[in-house]
Amino acid sequence: MTIWVVRHGRTEANASGLLLGRANPELDDVGRKQAAQIAAAIPDGARVISSPLDRTRQTAEAIRSDVETDDRLLELDYGDFDLTPARDIPADTWAAWQADPGFRPPNGETFLELADRVGSLLDEIADQGRDSDVAIVTHVSPIKASIAWALGVGIEISWRSFVAQASISSIAVSDRGPSLHSFNNQSHLS
């Protein structure tokens, strides 16, 4: 089985450099085009599970009309930082956040909590069988948690990886466990 890990298409908020956690903008015109290109790259017949937010559901529905949603695929809850330009987060706050996976943005969620919820979904998918592919359509932080899960490493890698808009990563799952096969692929985008 392959788990296709898809980052949603672009929104105006993403294009503006805002931290976009639980806010719920729709895809912009570029994002809708990216969603169609993603759909062409995912194998037919793949089960599709999406974060319930509009930008991910719209991307997922381009792949397949019968999309399951799961709250465990929600973006990191940035709390009071949601919709803040990344450049406006103070440098000392960034440093504290990067140094501690247990750092909690004001009224938000830690990377450790994110990794636990995403890992529990991936464990379920892996346990349900290896007969069919699954595409999960999600956000940047859950993708980083998925990669950490596949590699068997801590969520600390989040700060050392970049996940492009509308990218696809793939994780093969066998009796020996998960194995990262591709990361941050954008070859489907024209």
C-alpha positions in Angstrom: 0.0 0.0 0.0 1.1 3.6 -0.6 -0.1 6.5 1.4 0.0 9.6 -0.8 0.4 12.6 1.4 -0.9 15.7 -0.3 -0.6 19.4 0.6 -3.6 21.4 -0.4 -3.6 23.9 -3.2 -2.9 27.6 -2.7 -5.1 30.1 -0.9 -4.8 33.9 -0.9 -3.7 33.7 2.8 -0.9 31.2 1.9 0.2 33.5 -0.9 0.3 36.4 1.5 2.6 34.5 4.0 0.1 34.2 6.8 0.3 31.4 9.4 -2.8 29.5 8.4 -3.9 27.0 11.0 -7.6 26.6 11.7 -8.7 29.6 9.6 -10.8 28.3 6.8 -10.2 30.1 3.4 -11.0 28.5 0.2 -8.6 27.8 -2.6 -7.8 30.7 -4.9 -7.7 30.3 -8.7 -4.1 29.0 -8.6 -5.1 26.5 -5.9 -8.0 25.2 -7.9 -5.7 24.6 -10.9 -3.2 22.8 -8.6 -6.0 20.6 -7.2 -6.8 19.4 -10.7 -3.1 18.7 -11.4 -2.8 16.8 -8.1 -5.9 14.7 -9.0 -4.2 13.6 -12.2 -1.2 12.4 -10.2 -3.0 10.2 -7.7 -3.8 6.6 -8.7 -7.4 5.8 -9.6 -9.3 4.0 -6.9 -7.3 5.5 -4.0 -9.3 6.0 -0.8 -9.2 9.8 0.0 -9.2 11.2 3.5 -9.0 14.9 4.1 -8.8 17.5 6.8 -12.3 19.0 7.1 -11.1 22.6 6.3 -12.3 24.0 2.9 -8.9 24.3 1.3 -8.2 20.6 1.8 -11.6 19.3 1.1 -11.7 21.2 -2.2 -8.3 19.7 -3.1 -9.5 16.2 -2.1 -12.8 16.5 -4.0 -10.8 17.2 -7.2 -9.2 13.7 -6.7 -12.4 11.9 -5.8 -16.0 12.9 -5.1 -16.5 10.6 -2.1 -14.0 12.1 0.4 -13.8 11.1 4.1 -12.8 13.8 6.5 -10.8 13.3 9.7 -10.1 16.0 12.3 -6.7 14.5 13.0 -5.5 15.9 9.6 -6.3 19.5 10.7 -3.4 22.0 10.6 -1.5 22.8 13.8 -3.6 25.0 15.9 -1.6 28.2 15.9 -3.9 29.7 18.5 -3.4 33.5 18.7 -0.9 33.4 15.9 -3.5 32.2 13.3 -3.6 34.5 10.4 -0.5 36.4 11.6 2.2 37.1 9.0 5.1 34.8 9.8 7.5 37.7 9.7 5.6 39.3 12.6 6.3 36.5 15.0 9.2 37.8 17.3 12.6 36.1 16.8 12.8 35.0 20.4 9.4 33.3 20.0 10.6 31.5 16.9 13.7 30.4 18.7 11.7 29.0 21.7 9.3 27.2 19.3 12.1 25.6 17.3 14.0 24.5 20.5 11.0 22.8 22.1 8.5 20.5 20.4 6.3 21.0 23.5 6.1 24.8 22.9 2.5 25.9 22.8 1.6 29.1 21.0 -0.8 31.1 23.1 -4.2 29.2 23.0 -2.7 26.8 20.5 -1.3 23.3 20.2 2.1 21.8 20.5 4.0 19.8 17.8 4.0 16.8 20.1 0.2 16.9 20.3 0.0 17.2 16.5 2.4 14.3 16.0 0.3 12.1 18.3 -3.0 12.7 16.5 -1.5 12.4 13.0 0.4 9.3 14.0 -2.7 7.6 15.4 -4.5 8.1 12.0 -1.5 6.7 10.1 -1.3 3.7 12.4 -5.0 3.0 11.7 -4.5 3.3 8.0 -1.5 1.0 8.1 -3.4 -1.5 10.3 -6.5 -1.6 8.1 -4.8 -3.4 5.3 -2.3 -3.1 2.6 -4.5 -3.8 -0.4 -5.3 -0.3 -1.5 -3.7 3.1 -1.8 -4.8 6.0 0.4 -4.4 9.7 -0.3 -4.5 12.0 2.7 -5.0 15.6 1.9 -3.8 17.9 4.6 -1.6 20.8 5.6 2.1 21.5 6.0 2.5 20.5 9.7 0.6 17.2 9.5 2.7 16.4 6.4 5.8 16.9 8.4 4.4 14.7 11.2 3.6 12.1 8.5 7.2 12.1 7.3 8.5 11.8 10.9 6.1 8.8 11.4 7.4 7.2 8.2 11.0 7.7 9.2 10.5 6.7 12.8 12.0 10.0 14.1 10.7 12.8 16.3 8.6 15.7 15.2 11.7 18.0 15.7 12.4 17.4 12.0 9.6 19.8 11.3 11.9 22.8 11.4 14.4 21.1 9.0 12.0 20.3 6.2 10.1 22.4 3.7 6.8 21.3 2.3 5.8 23.1 -0.9 2.2 24.1 -1.8 0.3 21.3 -3.7 3.2 18.8 -3.3 2.8 15.1 -3.0 4.9 12.8 -0.8 4.6 9.0 -0.7 5.0 6.5 2.0 5.0 2.8 1.2 3.6 0.5 4.0 4.5 -3.2 4.1 4.8 -5.9 6.7 8.1 -4.3 7.6 6.5 -1.0 8.4 6.5 2.4 6.6 9.1 3.7 4.3 9.4 7.1 2.8 9.5 6.8 -1.0 9.2 10.4 -2.2 9.1 13.8 -0.6 7.8 17.2 -1.7 7.2 16.1 -5.3 5.8 18.8 -7.6 6.5 17.2 -11.0 2.7 17.1 -11.6 2.4 20.9 -11.5 2.9 22.8 -14.8 
